[in-house]
C-alpha cells in the first residue's frame, strides 16, 4: 500500500518535494542543471585528459585480458607518446609489456638513438626483427625503388608468432589514412596475421572484445581517436622528449616525386637528382627511402603546433611515398599483416 507523505514532511528516504520537482540525494532540479554549463564543473575533463583517460583504460584492459602483450616501438613520435601513456597507466609498478621494433635497416640514426636511450632509461625489454636478416637469408628481396617499408610484414608476423604475442599495441590513428579509419581499437588478426574488415567487432560504450582463437592475436590502437594535433599538444603538455628530426633543422635532401628525401646508402640520390641543403623537419618517421621532409621553420613545440593547425594534409598524405603506390596501398598491406 502506498501512503501519502504528511504535509510539511522535511525529508524521507533521501528525497524532498520542492516546487513540484523531486530532488534526490542532493541532485539539483532539472531546470537548475540545464542552466549550469558543464565547463564550470571542477570535474570536467579537457579533451587531452579525456583522450589520456581512454588510452589508460585500453592499456589496463589489455593487461587484464591478455597473457603476452607487446608494444610496437620505433622511436617515432606516436610510439613515444604511446609508451609514455603505457608507463603512466601502471606507475609506480613496472611496465608489464615488452617492446618490439621492426628495423628496416634504413631507419634514421637520430630515431634509433632515441629508441635505445628510452629503452635503457626505463629498463625495458626490446625485441628487434631485422629486415636485413631476411634479405640475407633469401626470404625477402630488395625492391627496385629501394624502399623497405613493405618488407616489414614478414619479419613482424613471424616475430609475433615465434614470441607468442597475443596482443600487439600500435600507434596508428584514424586521421592518418582512410584504411586506418576503418580500424577498431581492438583489431582481430587471424593465424596468418591477416586483417579482415568484415570481422571487426562493435565497440559500444568503450567495451572491447579481446576473444581470439589459438594462433590469432589482436592489434590494439590506444591512439585511435587522437589527431596529429592532439599528439603534439599532449607532447607539449607532458614535456615529452622527441628526436630532433621532428623539429626544423638544416639537412641535405633531394627531390624525388615531389618529396624531399634524405640521401643515404639505401639508394638515393640518383645521378639526375641534385642534393641541396634546406631547412626542413619530418612530420612522420619511417623508412628513409619513403619518408619525406617538409620545408619548415618550426623549431619548437609551439611552432610545430601552429604549423599543424594550419595544415590541410595529414602527415602520411603529405610525406609518405609508400602510401602513394596505389589508392588502396595501405589497405592491401594491412590485409597481409602490416599495421
Secondary structure, DSSP 8 states (H G I E B T S, - for coil): ------TT---BTTEEEETTEEEETT---HHHHHTS-GGGSTT---HHHHHHHHHHHHHHHHHHH-SSEEEE--SSHHHHHHHHHHHHHHTTS--S-EEEEEE-S---HHHHHHHHHHHHHHT--EEEEEHHHHHHTTSS---TT---GGGHHHHHHHHHHHHT-SEEE----TTT-TTGGG--SEEEE-TT--B-GGG----GGG-------TT-EEEE-TTTT--HHHHHHHHHHHT----GGGS-EEEEEEEETTEEEE-BTTTB--TTS-EEEEEEE-SS---TTTB-BEE----SHHHHHHHHHH--S-HHHHHBGGGGSSTTHHHHHHHHT--
